[in-house]
Amino acid sequence: MKEFLLGLRLLFGSGRGNRVRFFLMAAGGSIGVCCLALVLTIPAILDAHDGRAAAREPRTASAGRADATLLLQRSDPYGSKAFTRVFIAKGTAGRQATPPGLSELPGPGEVVVSPRVRALLRDQPAARGLLPGREKGVIGPSGLAHPDELYAYIGTTHKEIADEARVLTGFGYGYAPFPAVEPSTLTNLRFALGTLVLLPLGIFLSVCARLSAASRTRRLAALRLLGLSVKGTQRVNATETVVAALLGALLGLGEYWALNQVMSRTGLPGLKWYPGDGALSTTTIVICLLGCPALAWFVGRASARDAAANPLAVRRTAVPKPPSKWGGLLLVTGLGIVIGYCATGLTTHPASNTGINALLVPAGVLLTGIGLVLTLPLISFTLARKVARSTQSLTLNLAMRRNEIEPGSTMRVVTGLVLLVYAASLAQGILIELKQVTRPHAPAQDYAISLSGLTPRQQHALSEVPGVRAHALTMDSWTDPNESDAEVQPRATALVATCAQLAALVEHSRGCVDGKVLRLTDPNSSTDPGVAPGASFVYRVREGGKNTALNVTLPSTEIVYKAYAPSAVGSASVLVPPAALPAEARPQSAQFVLTSSSDPDAVRQVLDGIGAIAPTAEIDPVGININGLRQIIVIQTLLVLGMIMGLVIGVAAFLVSVTDRAVERRAQVTAITLIGARARTMRAVQCAQVVLPLSIGLALALLAGKLAESSYLITGGGEVLWDISGLPLLVIAAGAVVAAAAAGSLPLVGRRINPELIRRD
């Protein structure tokens, strides 16, 4: 207890400079704790989404009493979102089960909607066609997975839905039908956030706990010489770091609370939540309030080891021992693992991410990152010693001698920046793998919209939606139901398009001539024997309020084409030029087909454009799962959030370290300046002290990061194994980091000389 009280007295009674450093430690720790709380709360937010979705999921049976409640659920794409409508026909048998968020089931002609649907109906009145009835109320938060969900309960009668409906028995399942993030993907996401955020966070908190290390070490050595025990000296130092970490943890939790209130109301792209979803749990509070001070305790005891063991050497500024080489062992081990997996990428059978590989790859990435941090002081020490012995430059000699004596001081400045570049390289690989897994294999994406639900004006507007590169019509041939052999009548799908439109809709085609009816042949697909040259087919067309027919005879001239998989035009048997249809003709049993790039961003843009123009139209996004598309947005948002947090932590570590270094080095800079060194020379010395070891560290980070990224991509099983295209961006980022570090070292040398700074303490 005496050591604790002594530490507090030294903390608050050692002058204004020491108190400033203390609050700097607390402020830096608060940023780290805020990021830690955010990372720990993300799984809780996703679980809250899934929990509410599971609680409202209807339980149904195929049969029941005639007066039982019936339910029919429809989930259709509205733009790039899913619009879920639940049709309910109330029964009279017994008590009615009620879903969360509703006080009672809607009656016939009544509609209960989510707040997002209410806003949609206000902005898009045409969407009322999806919700027959009058609005009765709004679904409460307990009945929605997230605040931005499109969800509605529609009251109806037994007669209207009896053919397809099921008997409602209750609500609630133990699992969500469509989780916000699949469990396997969530595991990879946790690893990514751990690498992008938690690894730099641990280094950052350690940096904050070791601020003003040199001056504190000299002060602790004085206490040791006055008779304080070894353990007591370590406890005195740990007291300051623990109190600062505890204050920083409290501030960080407060910062997270304010951030949660703001972000839950504004939301992130694809991810919105209620404030209660992101509330701090007991586990998160315990981890932040106990874990961060515990880390500070161990760091504080370790940093006081030299002062407690050999106080005379510290007071007399003896030559320190070289940094430990054990960090290099971790780096070699991690690089050995990732290089081994990179080597499998050069073979015909690359390693996969199953079995033991699922553990070894993340372990190799983490060991490489940790080893990189622990090896930087040794690299700085070795470089400084060799350069100082061989150089004839006064600037380099002064810079390298200081790095040789205190390699850890400079490394605290550059470690966060080096980790930032390493994490950025790995983040590139994670985003590349995500695009490979979620992106359709075909380079094109088709959208089929029933022509009966479109007006001519909407049809024209849809063809000009941003991202749409071609449009066409498909028509199904008509068969006479009165024919005795109607079930075996051949059918042929006609594609109404020009040759240019055909070329944009399929992978390749050969033999197309504009203005002619041509037979379409795909060698890779089977055709109906009745669809042969000379066969005639009838297509029903409505023109001027009258039903007419368009007769098409298949010619012998053919177009050989290959459609994408999947494709909305892959079943077409004949190409009909648009001029063959009258200007005002509207084919029956027809689909309006659009095509765009398969890039997820382009797909979302086109779907949102369709939803804005034709909100009630039935859309078939060929081969796309809307819920899967939503998951892509959520995962990308969380990864970008992790990268932003990693950037904030890296920059904060640099700013905190460079500020502390400026305060800690004022006495040495003043002493050398009084001897006669020019300010220009001293600025060059300070830049060289930071830039040279930082450049070596960044080069190693680029190499290690690209190897770690390649091992991650190779085991992911995608087409991209070597991300060469991302290297220039990382090199530019590394150059910017070096420039920022050089600029940050300049304030160490001021215009005024204060001899008071070199007074003996």
Disulfide bonds with the S-S distance in Angstrom:
Cys499-Cys512 1.93
